[in-house]
Amino acid sequence: MNRNGNGLFRNSLFYIVVFLSVMGIIATVVGKGGSNQTSAISSSDFVSQLKKDNVKSFEIQPANGIYKVTGKYRSAQKDNTSSGLFPGTVSSTKVTGFTTSVLQNDTIVAQINKAASSEGVKMTTKQEESSGFWVQLLVTGLPLLIFIFFFYMMMGQAGQGGGNNRVMNFGKSKVKPADKAANKVRFSDVAGEEEEKQELVEVVEFLKDPRKFVQLGARIPAGVLLEGPPGTGKTLLAKAVAGEAGVPFYSISGSDFVEMFVGVGASRVRDLFEQAKKNSPSIIFIDEIDAVGRQRGNGVGGGHDEREQTLNQLLVEMDGFTGNEGVIVMAATNRSDVLDPALLRPGRFDRKILVGRPDVRGREAILKVHAKNKPIDSSVDLAEIAKQTPGFVGADLENLLNEAALLAARRNKKSIDAADLDEAEDRVIAGPAKKNAVVSKQERQTVAFHEAGHTIVGLVLNDARVVHKVTIVPRGRAGGYAIMLPREDQMLMSKKDAMEQIAGLMGGRAAEEIIFNQQSSGASNDFEQATQIARSMVTQYGMSDKIGQVELAAPGQSYYGENGPAYSEKTASVVDEEIRRFTSEGYEEAKRIINEHREQHKIIAEALLKYETLDEKQILSLFKTGKMPETAANSEFPSEKAATFEESKRELERKESERHQEAEKEIKTPNDANETTVFHPQHKDDDKE
């Protein structure tokens, strides 16, 4: 961008310098009468010079009601005049000629003739020029034309990003057909979305060979809408279609249509479809279509703002009188709920493809795709990682492997092992560890028993969720957290599962009150998640006996308008009571479980204070036998501190070297090196459910 900006500045500066130079030359030529040896004098000075016998000869020429006099001096005269290019500066020069204008007055003419005769000065006359008007017009109009020309050239450089565009080309679409050679994405690069790819394969085949479809009377789909959460691969699917299809592919963002000038967006839509129709069959891909396709009637200017005009033109182009034969419109959005209904009807977007979160098999396939160019250790089981990452989308999984690769590079490894992936998973979920924070012993004990409370409740109520890891190492805003993963991918959630989740979230606060008889701010995030689950149970899932089997829209999403009432005040009061009842029941259940398992709760808390992080195998061993498993080993990543790049690198290498040396000495002994390190629990305790 900077390079283009500098180029524009240099071009503009060049035109300005050239323009000023031309204007200076014109001013000099006009001001000096075309010669630097001639000066302009007044008529009285001319008569005075005649009487002094300083004039050698002169000639008179009628011109527009006056006499134009041009003459020569007998000897050079001194002339003090102001510079024509830089006003205010005075220069002294020697001139040999002069010009002046004399009124066509008999008295003045007679006076000039008398003085010339008495001094013997040669006087000649010239006929009036017929082209004087055109010469005057050229002298006055040429600078104006030059100024307009250079101004147009400068604006042409600035308009629409320079290049071949000009200042009035706002209505032209900036999209160009995708380069087939540059796009390397194919369907084989899109994993975990087999059904979505099958739908799009049919579209590509229709464009390549429409005969078998036309024989059955099928028409080409007008549009395909890809909708789903962010990061699920909607744009990647469109790139794969562009790579597989042998037809022109036009890609543009919804925000590219909208400008500050009314009508520009509609003009760009027309230009885009005109280009696509000329090269049909073709595909148009509009990313983030919700930027231009929002429901009409909510805009400024009486509902006739720029965005609505653009949407109206898009509706006409997709399914109007002219039609768009041979052009398929693909669009991606994660806000399909705000799109205009006219845009979603059959005939415009005939096919709506939900690109949802991948299941466990899809996650494993995505991990394999992103692991192709990474050296993965043989001990890594991608299927196990897929089970440990429910709810992750493709972007999350790609980030997970990238973080693991960065961690392996920091440790100077040649391949990515299980420890790197485990640490990367924690980083993606909660952020980097803060192991050098100094806290009091009391706060550290509070966090340990708090997280042990979550763990005990999760172990007892384990029908739907399994405790995967618990730690008291601060990460991000969390002073500690417990990761509880679903036993298997779930499409539905029963009331029993929801109540168990609420009880697990309340386990931390219940443990604080039972052990320390106090309440801390660490449970704020627990309450936020529990309240959200309870509210969904009451307002969406119909799990409340008092409310019944109804769906109540949340405020701001009412069926009666954007700001209309979602439900009555009486119903709102009952909703609040039911939410409080569900959270209270979960809290009482958590207290009952912890009281019944006080001994196991204490063992797990003390193990957390000693080892700081426990995995699933260690937690189950402590819960069942009260002891750590014999093969327990601490594979945590060394702490990081705010220092320079070189200092941080040296510190990491030093700690990794020490850890390897200790591991070689005592292979079977748990690493207790971190016992003396204190950790700072944050104000929020983010339990990752």
DRENNU-102076 format. One record per residue (C-alpha): residue in three letters; x, y, z. Coordinates in steps of 0.25 Angstrom, whole numbers, padded with zeros to 4 digits, always signed. Layout:
<nodes>
AlaXYZ ...
</nodes>
This chain:
<nodes>
Met+0000+0000+0000 Asn+0011+0010+0004 Arg+0018+0007-0010 Asn+0005+0010-0017 Gly+0003+0023-0009 Asn+0017+0028-0011 Gly+0015+0025-0026 Leu+0003+0033-0026 Phe+0010+0045-0019 Arg+0021+0045-0028 Asn+0012+0045-0041 Ser+0004+0056-0035 Leu+0017+0064-0031 Phe+0022+0062-0046 Tyr+0009+0068-0052 Ile+0009+0080-0042 Val+0024+0083-0046 Val+0021+0082-0060 Phe+0009+0091-0059 Leu+0016+0102-0051 Ser+0027+0102-0062 Val+0018+0103-0073 Met+0010+0114-0066 Gly+0023+0121-0063 Ile+0028+0121-0078 Ile+0015+0126-0083 Ala+0015+0137-0072 Thr+0029+0141-0076 Val+0026+0141-0091 Val+0013+0149-0090 Gly+0019+0159-0079 Lys+0031+0162-0087 Gly+0024+0162-0101 Gly+0032+0150-0106 Ser+0046+0156-0104 Asn+0054+0159-0092 Gln+0060+0172-0100 Thr+0047+0179-0100 Ser+0040+0187-0089 Ala+0025+0192-0088 Ile+0025+0207-0086 Ser+0013+0217-0084 Ser+0009+0226-0096 Ser+0014+0239-0088 Asp+0028+0232-0087 Phe+0027+0229-0101 Val+0025+0244-0105 Ser+0035+0248-0095 Gln+0046+0239-0101 Leu+0042+0244-0115 Lys+0045+0259-0111 Lys+0058+0255-0104 Asp+0062+0248-0117 Asn+0064+0235-0111 Val+0055+0227-0121 Lys+0062+0222-0134 Ser+0049+0217-0141 Phe+0035+0212-0138 Glu+0023+0207-0145 Ile+0008+0209-0142 Gln-0002+0198-0144 Pro-0017+0199-0141 Ala-0023+0189-0132 Asn-0037+0188-0125 Gly-0039+0203-0124 Ile-0025+0207-0121 Tyr-0011+0209-0127 Lys-0001+0198-0123 Val+0013+0205-0124 Thr+0026+0197-0125 Gly+0039+0203-0126 Lys+0054+0203-0124 Tyr+0063+0212-0115 Arg+0076+0219-0121 Ser+0084+0213-0109 Ala+0080+0203-0099 Gln+0072+0208-0087 Lys+0072+0203-0073 Asp+0058+0196-0069 Asn+0054+0193-0054 Thr+0042+0183-0055 Ser+0036+0173-0046 Ser+0038+0158-0049 Gly+0027+0152-0056 Leu+0029+0138-0050 Phe+0031+0142-0036 Pro+0023+0155-0032 Gly+0030+0164-0023 Thr+0044+0162-0028 Val+0050+0174-0036 Ser+0061+0172-0047 Ser+0069+0183-0054 Thr+0072+0180-0069 Lys+0076+0187-0082 Val+0066+0188-0093 Thr+0067+0192-0107 Gly+0052+0193-0111 Phe+0039+0197-0105 Thr+0024+0195-0107 Thr+0012+0204-0103 Ser-0002+0207-0107 Val-0008+0220-0111 Leu-0022+0224-0112 Gln-0028+0227-0125 Asn-0028+0242-0122 Asp-0025+0253-0133 Thr-0018+0262-0123 Ile-0009+0251-0118 Val-0006+0246-0132 Ala-0003+0260-0136 Gln+0007+0262-0124 Ile+0014+0249-0128 Asn+0015+0253-0143 Lys+0021+0267-0139 Ala+0031+0261-0129 Ala+0036+0250-0139 Ser+0037+0260-0151 Ser+0045+0270-0142 Glu+0055+0259-0137 Gly+0056+0252-0151 Val+0050+0239-0145 Lys+0046+0229-0155 Met+0031+0225-0154 Thr+0024+0214-0161 Thr+0010+0209-0161 Lys+0004+0194-0162 Gln-0010+0189-0165 Glu-0019+0184-0154 Glu-0018+0169-0152 Ser-0031+0162-0154 Ser-0027+0150-0145 Gly-0025+0159-0133 Phe-0037+0153-0126 Trp-0033+0139-0127 Val-0019+0142-0123 Gln-0024+0149-0110 Leu-0034+0137-0108 Leu-0022+0127-0109 Val-0013+0135-0100 Thr-0024+0136-0089 Gly-0031+0122-0091 Leu-0018+0113-0093 Pro-0014+0114-0078 Leu-0028+0110-0074 Leu-0028+0098-0083 Ile-0015+0094-0078 Phe-0019+0095-0064 Ile-0032+0086-0067 Phe-0023+0076-0074 Phe-0013+0074-0062 Phe-0024+0074-0052 Tyr-0032+0063-0060 Met-0019+0055-0061 Met-0016+0056-0046 Met-0030+0052-0042 Gly-0029+0040-0052 Gln-0017+0035-0044 Ala-0025+0036-0031 Gly-0038+0031-0035 Gln-0042+0016-0032 Gly-0027+0013-0028 Gly-0020+0018-0041 Gly-0017+0009-0052 Asn-0027+0009-0064 Asn-0038+0014-0055 Arg-0042+0028-0056 Val-0049+0038-0046 Met-0063+0035-0051 Asn-0062+0020-0051 Phe-0069+0018-0037 Gly-0080+0009-0043 Lys-0070-0001-0049 Ser-0069-0014-0042 Lys-0054-0017-0037 Val-0056-0032-0038 Lys-0048-0040-0048 Pro-0048-0054-0052 Ala-0040-0063-0042 Asp-0027-0068-0048 Lys-0028-0083-0049 Ala-0013-0085-0048 Ala-0012-0077-0035 Asn-0023-0085-0028 Lys-0018-0098-0023 Val-0029-0101-0014 Arg-0037-0114-0018 Phe-0048-0122-0011 Ser-0037-0132-0006 Asp-0032-0120+0003 Val-0046-0118+0009 Ala-0048-0129+0020 Gly-0060-0132+0030 Glu-0070-0127+0020 Glu-0074-0138+0011 Glu-0088-0135+0010 Glu-0086-0121+0007 Lys-0076-0124-0004 Gln-0085-0134-0010 Glu-0096-0123-0012 Leu-0085-0114-0018 Val-0080-0125-0027 Glu-0093-0125-0033 Val-0093-0110-0036 Val-0079-0111-0043 Glu-0084-0123-0051 Phe-0096-0115-0056 Leu-0087-0104-0061 Lys-0077-0114-0068 Asp-0087-0123-0074 Pro-0102-0118-0073 Arg-0108-0128-0083 Lys-0111-0139-0074 Phe-0118-0130-0065 Val-0125-0122-0076 Gln-0130-0136-0082 Leu-0138-0138-0069 Gly-0144-0124-0069 Ala-0135-0119-0058 Arg-0131-0104-0058 Ile-0118-0099-0053 Pro-0119-0094-0038 Ala-0119-0079-0037 Gly-0111-0078-0024 Val-0105-0086-0013 Leu-0104-0080+0001 Leu-0093-0085+0010 Glu-0097-0082+0025 Gly-0091-0086+0038 Pro-0082-0082+0049 Pro-0069-0074+0047 Gly-0057-0083+0044 Thr-0065-0095+0038 Gly-0059-0094+0024 Lys-0069-0086+0016 Thr-0059-0078+0008 Leu-0050-0090+0007 Leu-0062-0098+0000 Ala-0064-0086-0010 Lys-0049-0086-0013 Ala-0050-0101-0015 Val-0061-0099-0025 Ala-0053-0089-0032 Gly-0041-0099-0033 Glu-0050-0110-0038 Ala-0059-0103-0048 Gly-0054-0100-0062 Val-0062-0087-0063 Pro-0059-0073-0059 Phe-0060-0070-0044 Tyr-0063-0056-0039 Ser-0060-0054-0024 Ile-0065-0041-0017 Ser-0068-0037-0003 Gly-0082-0031+0001 Ser-0075-0018+0006 Asp-0069-0015-0007 Phe-0083-0012-0013 Val-0086-0001-0003 Glu-0080+0013-0005 Met-0084+0027+0001 Phe-0090+0031-0013 Val-0104+0026-0015 Gly-0106+0017-0027 Val-0091+0013-0028 Gly-0094-0001-0021 Ala-0106-0004-0031 Ser-0097+0000-0043 Arg-0086-0009-0038 Val-0096-0021-0037 Arg-0101-0018-0051 Asp-0086-0018-0056 Leu-0083-0030-0049 Phe-0094-0038-0055 Glu-0091-0033-0068 Gln-0077-0038-0068 Ala-0082-0051-0063 Lys-0092-0053-0073 Lys-0083-0050-0084 Asn-0074-0061-0080 Ser-0085-0071-0076 Pro-0086-0081-0071 Ser-0079-0075-0059 Ile-0079-0074-0044 Ile-0080-0061-0035 Phe-0076-0063-0020 Ile-0080-0052-0010 Asp-0074-0053+0003 Glu-0081-0047+0015 Ile-0093-0045+0008 Asp-0100-0040+0020 Ala-0093-0027+0018 Val-0102-0024+0007 Gly-0113-0033+0008 Arg-0119-0029+0022 Gln-0134-0028+0023 Arg-0140-0016+0017 Gly-0148-0005+0024 Asn-0138-0002+0035 Gly-0129+0007+0028 Val-0128+0022+0028 Gly-0133+0032+0018 Gly-0147+0026+0018 Gly-0143+0012+0014 His-0136+0017+0001 Asp-0122+0017+0006 Glu-0110+0012-0002 Arg-0110-0002+0003 Glu-0125-0004+0000 Gln-0123+0000-0014 Thr-0111-0009-0016 Leu-0120-0021-0010 Asn-0131-0017-0019 Gln-0122-0018-0031 Leu-0116-0031-0026 Leu-0130-0037-0025 Val-0134-0033-0039 Glu-0121-0038-0045 Met-0123-0052-0038 Asp-0137-0054-0042 Gly-0143-0043-0050 Phe-0149-0041-0064 Thr-0136-0042-0071 Gly-0131-0054-0063 Asn-0117-0059-0061 Glu-0116-0071-0070 Gly-0103-0079-0068 Val-0098-0071-0055 Ile-0098-0077-0042 Val-0097-0068-0030 Met-0090-0074-0017 Ala-0091-0066-0004 Ala-0085-0068+0010 Thr-0090-0063+0023 Asn-0091-0066+0038 Arg-0103-0057+0040 Ser-0114-0063+0031 Asp-0124-0059+0041 Val-0123-0044+0037 Leu-0124-0047+0022 Asp-0136-0041+0014 Pro-0146-0052+0012 Ala-0147-0048-0003 Leu-0132-0052-0004 Leu-0135-0066+0002 Arg-0147-0070-0006 Pro-0146-0081-0017 Gly-0142-0075-0030 Arg-0131-0067-0024 Phe-0123-0076-0014 Asp-0129-0089-0017 Arg-0120-0097-0009 Lys-0116-0094+0005 Ile-0104-0102+0011 Leu-0101-0102+0026 Val-0086-0103+0028 Gly-0087-0107+0043 Arg-0077-0111+0053 Pro-0070-0124+0049 Asp-0072-0137+0057 Val-0061-0145+0063 Arg-0058-0152+0049 Gly-0058-0139+0042 Arg-0049-0133+0053 Glu-0039-0144+0051 Ala-0040-0142+0035 Ile-0037-0127+0037 Leu-0025-0130+0046 Lys-0019-0140+0036 Val-0021-0129+0025 His-0013-0119+0033 Ala-0003-0129+0038 Lys+0002-0132+0024 Asn+0013-0122+0024 Lys+0017-0123+0038 Pro+0026-0134+0044 Ile+0017-0141+0054 Asp+0023-0151+0064 Ser+0019-0165+0063 Ser+0014-0165+0078 Val+0003-0154+0074 Asp-0011-0160+0072 Leu-0019-0150+0063 Ala-0032-0158+0066 Glu-0030-0156+0081 Ile-0028-0141+0079 Ala-0041-0140+0071 Lys-0048-0146+0083 Gln-0042-0136+0092 Thr-0046-0124+0084 Pro-0062-0124+0083 Gly-0067-0111+0078 Phe-0055-0108+0070 Val-0056-0103+0056 Gly-0046-0104+0044 Ala-0040-0091+0048 Asp-0038-0095+0062 Leu-0032-0108+0058 Glu-0022-0101+0049 Asn-0018-0092+0060 Leu-0016-0103+0069 Leu-0006-0110+0060 Asn+0001-0097+0057 Glu+0002-0094+0072 Ala+0008-0108+0074 Ala+0018-0106+0063 Leu+0022-0092+0069 Leu+0024-0099+0083 Ala+0033-0110+0076 Ala+0041-0100+0069 Arg+0043-0092+0083 Arg+0048-0106+0089 Asn+0058-0108+0077 Lys+0051-0121+0073 Lys+0051-0127+0060 Ser+0036-0132+0061 Ile+0023-0129+0068 Asp+0020-0139+0080 Ala+0008-0141+0089 Ala+0014-0131+0099 Asp+0014-0120+0089 Leu+0000-0123+0085 Asp-0005-0124+0099 Glu+0001-0110+0103 Ala-0004-0104+0090 Glu-0018-0109+0093 Asp-0018-0102+0106 Arg-0013-0089+0100 Val-0024-0089+0090 Ile-0034-0091+0100 Ala-0029-0082+0111 Gly-0017-0075+0107 Pro-0002-0076+0111 Ala+0002-0080+0125 Lys+0005-0070+0135 Lys+0015-0078+0144 Asn+0023-0066+0150 Ala+0011-0059+0157 Val+0013-0058+0172 Val+0001-0061+0181 Ser-0002-0064+0195 Lys-0003-0078+0200 Gln-0017-0076+0204 Glu-0022-0072+0190 Arg-0014-0084+0184 Gln-0021-0093+0193 Thr-0035-0087+0190 Val-0033-0089+0175 Ala-0028-0104+0177 Phe-0040-0107+0185 His-0049-0100+0176 Glu-0044-0107+0164 Ala-0044-0120+0172 Gly-0059-0118+0174 His-0062-0117+0159 Thr-0054-0130+0158 Ile-0061-0138+0168 Val-0075-0134+0163 Gly-0071-0137+0149 Leu-0066-0151+0153 Val-0079-0154+0160 Leu-0088-0149+0150 Asn-0081-0155+0138 Asp-0092-0160+0129 Ala-0090-0149+0119 Arg-0077-0142+0122 Val-0063-0147+0126 Val-0053-0139+0133 His-0041-0138+0124 Lys-0031-0129+0131 Val-0031-0120+0143 Thr-0020-0109+0146 Ile-0018-0098+0156 Val-0007-0091+0146 Pro-0013-0078+0143 Arg-0016-0076+0128 Gly-0022-0063+0122 Arg-0032-0058+0131 Ala-0034-0072+0138 Gly-0027-0075+0151 Gly-0030-0089+0148 Tyr-0039-0098+0140 Ala-0045-0112+0139 Ile-0047-0117+0125 Met-0059-0127+0124 Leu-0062-0133+0110 Pro-0074-0140+0105 Arg-0073-0155+0105 Glu-0077-0154+0090 Asp-0082-0144+0080 Gln-0096-0140+0084 Met-0107-0134+0075 Leu-0117-0133+0086 Met-0116-0129+0101 Ser-0126-0135+0111 Lys-0131-0129+0123 Lys-0122-0138+0131 Asp-0110-0135+0124 Ala-0113-0120+0126 Met-0115-0121+0141 Glu-0102-0129+0142 Gln-0094-0118+0135 Ile-0100-0108+0144 Ala-0097-0116+0156 Gly-0082-0118+0151 Leu-0081-0103+0149 Met-0086-0100+0163 Gly-0076-0110+0169 Gly-0065-0099+0171 Arg-0074-0090+0179 Ala-0079-0102+0187 Ala-0065-0106+0191 Glu-0061-0092+0195 Glu-0073-0091+0205 Ile-0071-0105+0210 Ile-0056-0105+0212 Phe-0053-0090+0215 Asn-0067-0085+0219 Gln-0065-0073+0209 Gln-0069-0068+0195 Ser-0059-0063+0185 Ser-0060-0056+0172 Gly-0054-0068+0165 Ala-0067-0074+0162 Ser-0073-0062+0153 Asn-0070-0070+0140 Asp-0077-0082+0146 Phe-0089-0075+0149 Glu-0089-0068+0135 Gln-0089-0082+0128 Ala-0099-0088+0138 Thr-0109-0077+0136 Gln-0108-0077+0121 Ile-0111-0092+0121 Ala-0123-0090+0131 Arg-0128-0079+0122 Ser-0128-0087+0110 Met-0135-0099+0117 Val-0146-0089+0121 Thr-0147-0080+0109 Gln-0143-0089+0097 Tyr-0144-0104+0101 Gly-0157-0104+0108 Met-0151-0112+0121 Ser-0159-0103+0131 Asp-0172-0108+0136 Lys-0177-0094+0140 Ile-0174-0088+0126 Gly-0178-0100+0118 Gln-0174-0105+0104 Val-0172-0091+0098 Glu-0161-0083+0092 Leu-0158-0069+0097 Ala-0150-0060+0089 Ala-0139-0053+0096 Pro-0140-0037+0097 Gly-0135-0031+0084 Gln-0140-0043+0076 Ser-0155-0042+0078 Tyr-0165-0046+0067 Tyr-0172-0033+0069 Gly-0161-0024+0064 Glu-0146-0022+0067 Asn-0150-0014+0080 Gly-0163-0020+0083 Pro-0167-0028+0095 Ala-0162-0042+0095 Tyr-0172-0046+0106 Ser-0180-0040+0117 Glu-0174-0035+0131 Lys-0181-0046+0138 Thr-0175-0057+0129 Ala-0162-0050+0131 Ser-0163-0051+0146 Val-0166-0066+0145 Val-0154-0068+0135 Asp-0145-0062+0146 Glu-0151-0071+0157 Glu-0149-0084+0148 Ile-0135-0080+0145 Arg-0132-0078+0159 Arg-0138-0091+0163 Phe-0130-0099+0153 Thr-0117-0092+0158 Ser-0120-0094+0172 Glu-0124-0109+0170 Gly-0110-0111+0163 Tyr-0103-0104+0175 Glu-0110-0113+0185 Glu-0106-0125+0177 Ala-0092-0121+0176 Lys-0091-0119+0191 Arg-0097-0133+0194 Ile-0087-0139+0185 Ile-0075-0132+0191 Asn-0080-0135+0205 Glu-0081-0150+0202 His-0067-0150+0195 Arg-0059-0141+0205 Glu-0047-0150+0205 Gln-0045-0152+0190 His-0048-0137+0189 Lys-0036-0134+0199 Ile-0027-0144+0192 Ile-0029-0137+0178 Ala-0027-0123+0184 Glu-0014-0127+0191 Ala-0009-0133+0178 Leu-0013-0120+0170 Leu-0005-0112+0180 Lys+0007-0122+0178 Tyr+0007-0125+0163 Glu-0002-0113+0159 Thr-0007-0120+0147 Leu-0014-0134+0146 Asp-0019-0142+0134 Glu-0030-0151+0132 Lys-0022-0164+0136 Gln-0016-0157+0149 Ile-0030-0152+0153 Leu-0036-0166+0152 Ser-0025-0172+0160 Leu-0026-0162+0171 Phe-0041-0164+0172 Lys-0041-0179+0172 Thr-0028-0182+0180 Gly-0024-0169+0186 Lys-0010-0170+0179 Met-0003-0164+0167 Pro-0001-0175+0156 Glu+0014-0180+0155 Thr+0017-0175+0142 Ala+0013-0160+0145 Ala+0022-0150+0139 Asn+0021-0135+0138 Ser+0022-0130+0123 Glu+0018-0116+0125 Phe+0024-0105+0117 Pro+0034-0096+0124 Ser+0029-0083+0129 Glu+0031-0070+0121 Lys+0034-0056+0126 Ala+0034-0043+0120 Ala+0048-0041+0115 Thr+0055-0038+0102 Phe+0055-0048+0090 Glu+0069-0053+0093 Glu+0067-0054+0108 Ser+0054-0062+0106 Lys+0061-0071+0096 Arg+0073-0074+0106 Glu+0063-0076+0118 Leu+0055-0086+0110 Glu+0068-0094+0105 Arg+0073-0094+0119 Lys+0061-0100+0126 Glu+0059-0110+0115 Ser+0073-0114+0117 Glu+0071-0116+0132 Arg+0058-0123+0130 His+0065-0133+0121 Gln+0076-0135+0130 Glu+0067-0138+0142 Ala+0058-0147+0134 Glu+0071-0156+0130 Lys+0074-0157+0145 Glu+0061-0161+0151 Ile+0052-0166+0140 Lys+0042-0172+0149 Thr+0042-0161+0159 Pro+0031-0151+0157 Asn+0037-0137+0155 Asp+0035-0128+0167 Ala+0043-0117+0162 Asn+0031-0107+0162 Glu+0027-0109+0176 Thr+0033-0096+0181 Thr+0027-0088+0169 Val+0015-0079+0173 Phe+0004-0076+0164 His-0006-0064+0163 Pro-0021-0068+0162 Gln-0028-0057+0154 His-0041-0051+0157 Lys-0049-0060+0147 Asp-0049-0075+0148 Asp-0052-0080+0134 Asp-0056-0095+0135 Lys-0056-0100+0120 Glu-0068-0109+0119 
</nodes>
